[in-house]
Amino acid sequence: MKFFDMPDIHDGESLNAFYKKLLDQVPDLIFKMICKTDNLYSIVFASETVNDILELSVETFMSNTQVFLKERLVAEDFGHFKETLEVSKKTFAGWNDEFRVRLPIKGLRWMRINAKPELQKDGTISFYARVSDITEQKEHERRLKISEERFKYALHAASEGIWDWDMITDNVYFSGQSMSILGVKEEEAVVPLKYWRDRMHPDDMKQHEVSRNAHLKGETAGFENIYRIINEEGKYRWVLSRGKVVAYDDCGKPTRAIGTHKDITLLKEKEIELGNTIDIIGDQNNRLTNFAHIVSHNLRSHAGNLKMLIDIFKGAKEDEKEEMLNHLEAISDSLYVTIIHLKELVDIQFEIKTVKENLNLRYYLKNILNILHNEITKHGVNIEINIPLDVTVNYNPAYLESVLLNFTTNAIKYSSSERKPMLSYDFEVIDGKKVLSISDNGLGIDLKKHKNSLFGMYKTFHKNQNSRGIGLFITKNQVEAMGGKIEVFSEVNKGTTFKIYFNENG
């Protein structure tokens, strides 16, 4: 291009030459193109960098634009290249385009053109253009895009969303995956922190605050908390939230934190289901253990009474045998009933809920006292029953028999030699619940010493050689299996009272 003569600058160099040298130092290609009234284009100036950018000489680039269009510009990009040029020419808007060229030495390269069109007085349009090699930028963008796609895929596969909390504005960015936890459209959003926190379960907010504040104070390396959040359908979802502070102000105060959300509802439901299954298995194991103890304990009582009566019967007089036969018959009948109940208990071991029936409390107590007739007579126990005739309890027959038998035999076994044994059965209703109290005036138990181990297995509290520490353990498990509870009141050398609460709704 021919420059107009310009005044010399201080060292005698013309301003034209000065500007040309400056342009040639610019790493981008600088050129001027004119569009004539007949729509023909010609390049009237090009900087020397065309040699590096397009691997063309200045002369070739200016005199034969077809070399660029045919041999350098990638054919697939020609259409868009031409289209953007025509739009710029018609609208006088900036000509901006990105295109590829294939160079003899450097191979495939990405270019960006930025040009400003100006209408001249003679009707021609001048384009002042700049071409930059953006191959490295494009490669960086490509790698970044791949990385983002991989990251998004990994997050999606892991069902994780992203949150980004601006602590200065108290606004939070939530990714689409996070928003989907709420049951809304899976689109990213920036909302106030309150928007999310208002949906959290009230019972989980305190622990969430504790975990978050511990991290904000620098007490923990990161933040992690599990909580429930309600979705648009009014159902709670379990969320695992992790994150950490990533920016601080000049005073060391945190200003930004980022992290992830993971919907762990299915995992939590499985965990709860597993916990329930373990509870059921544990309950079944307790039932089986109870059953084994019931068999040995209850049958041993019947067998002991039978053996005792048979031994007495062998040496009894004829006029005494008839009465003893009545007792043998009663014990035999009770043994039969016990075996029937134990069979029923075997059948229900495979059921989650123990079968209950409406049982007459006084009738079952009378039956137990009949079984223990000889023991009661032998120890001279005074029995007092304060239970209305029509009182019933919703209970399992085998369990009720076992509970009454255990408490009664214990009261007899631990009677005091210093006074005549007394055993009282009293019924009352407390806070709407039926309660049976079994009281004795026996040896008593030091509750300060033994309260925590009172119902433990194989725990004994007196030096009785027949004590095995099984009765109270069995009884407590049976009562609790029925949904009830036991209270105990005792004083050493004065006696003990056990209160059995029956759960009619269980």
WOWODA-V853164 format. One record per residue. N is the residue number from 1. PSI is psi in whole degrees, -180 to 180 (NA if undefined). Layout:
N;PSI
N;PSI
This chain:
1;140
2;123
3;148
4;150
5;131
6;159
7;151
8;149
9;-175
10;-37
11;11
12;-6
13;138
14;152
15;-33
16;-49
17;-37
18;-47
19;-38
20;-43
21;-39
22;-45
23;-39
24;-18
25;-16
26;130
27;-19
28;161
29;124
30;128
31;162
32;132
33;140
34;133
35;116
36;172
37;-22
38;14
39;19
40;139
41;145
42;143
43;124
44;-10
45;142
46;137
47;161
48;-20
49;-8
50;-28
51;-40
52;-40
53;-49
54;2
55;45
56;152
57;161
58;-42
59;-45
60;-44
61;-37
62;-35
63;-24
64;83
65;-17
66;-28
67;-44
68;-48
69;-38
70;-37
71;-19
72;-51
73;129
74;130
75;-39
76;-20
77;-5
78;-43
79;-49
80;-37
81;-47
82;-41
83;-47
84;-33
85;-45
86;-39
87;-43
88;-41
89;-39
90;-36
91;-12
92;21
93;162
94;141
95;112
96;125
97;155
98;135
99;168
100;147
101;153
102;111
103;149
104;-37
105;-53
106;-15
107;-147
108;127
109;151
110;138
111;153
112;131
113;134
114;123
115;149
116;118
117;143
118;132
119;128
120;165
121;-32
122;7
123;-9
124;162
125;126
126;134
127;120
128;107
129;157
130;127
131;126
132;141
133;113
134;25
135;-46
136;-39
137;-43
138;-40
139;-41
140;-44
141;-40
142;-46
143;-40
144;-41
145;-44
146;-43
147;-43
148;-40
149;-42
150;-43
151;-46
152;-40
153;-43
154;-43
155;-42
156;-43
157;-34
158;4
159;42
160;141
161;170
162;139
163;147
164;108
165;117
166;105
167;-16
168;-46
169;-15
170;28
171;151
172;133
173;129
174;131
175;168
176;-37
177;-38
178;-44
179;-31
180;-24
181;-32
182;-4
183;16
184;178
185;138
186;74
187;144
188;151
189;153
190;115
191;163
192;149
193;-35
194;-32
195;-41
196;-44
197;-32
198;-17
199;-8
200;148
201;131
202;-35
203;-16
204;-11
205;-38
206;-48
207;-33
208;-43
209;-43
210;-46
211;-43
212;-47
213;-34
214;-39
215;-42
216;-28
217;-3
218;14
219;-22
220;152
221;-26
222;174
223;136
224;131
225;148
226;129
227;172
228;145
229;139
230;137
231;-176
232;-21
233;2
234;16
235;144
236;138
237;145
238;131
239;134
240;117
241;129
242;152
243;-180
244;158
245;135
246;-5
247;144
248;157
249;-176
250;-21
251;3
252;11
253;133
254;137
255;-16
256;140
257;144
258;159
259;-167
260;156
261;140
262;125
263;110
264;26
265;-48
266;-41
267;-43
268;-41
269;-39
270;-39
271;-44
272;-42
273;-42
274;-43
275;-42
276;-39
277;-42
278;-40
279;-42
280;-44
281;-43
282;-41
283;-41
284;-40
285;-41
286;-39
287;-43
288;-40
289;-44
290;-42
291;-44
292;-41
293;-37
294;-44
295;-51
296;-39
297;-52
298;-47
299;-33
300;-38
301;-46
302;-46
303;-40
304;-43
305;-40
306;-47
307;-42
308;-45
309;-38
310;-42
311;-42
312;-40
313;-37
314;-35
315;9
316;158
317;161
318;-39
319;-15
320;-21
321;-36
322;-42
323;-39
324;-33
325;-35
326;-41
327;-40
328;-40
329;-41
330;-44
331;-40
332;-44
333;-43
334;-38
335;-40
336;-46
337;-41
338;-44
339;-40
340;-44
341;-39
342;-36
343;-43
344;-38
345;-38
346;-43
347;-34
348;-1
349;-24
350;3
351;145
352;-39
353;127
354;135
355;135
356;156
357;158
358;111
359;140
360;115
361;-44
362;-38
363;-45
364;-36
365;-44
366;-39
367;-42
368;-42
369;-32
370;-40
371;-39
372;20
373;-48
374;-41
375;-41
376;-42
377;-44
378;-40
379;-3
380;42
381;132
382;118
383;132
384;124
385;117
386;61
387;122
388;150
389;-28
390;7
391;128
392;155
393;145
394;100
395;163
396;130
397;-46
398;-39
399;-44
400;-44
401;-43
402;-42
403;-49
404;-39
405;-43
406;-49
407;-37
408;-46
409;-36
410;-42
411;-39
412;-45
413;-38
414;32
415;158
416;138
417;-8
418;-10
419;162
420;126
421;140
422;136
423;123
424;136
425;116
426;141
427;140
428;168
429;121
430;119
431;40
432;1
433;139
434;135
435;130
436;125
437;130
438;113
439;143
440;169
441;39
442;-147
443;-28
444;171
445;139
446;96
447;-31
448;-33
449;-37
450;5
451;-42
452;-21
453;9
454;-42
455;18
456;155
457;137
458;27
459;127
460;152
461;2
462;163
463;35
464;127
465;-19
466;-1
467;129
468;-9
469;32
470;-36
471;-54
472;-34
473;-47
474;-49
475;-46
476;-45
477;-38
478;-44
479;-44
480;-32
481;-28
482;3
483;10
484;-166
485;166
486;135
487;146
488;138
489;127
490;151
491;131
492;131
493;16
494;-30
495;178
496;145
497;126
498;128
499;122
500;117
501;126
502;131
503;101
504;-19
505;-11
506;NA
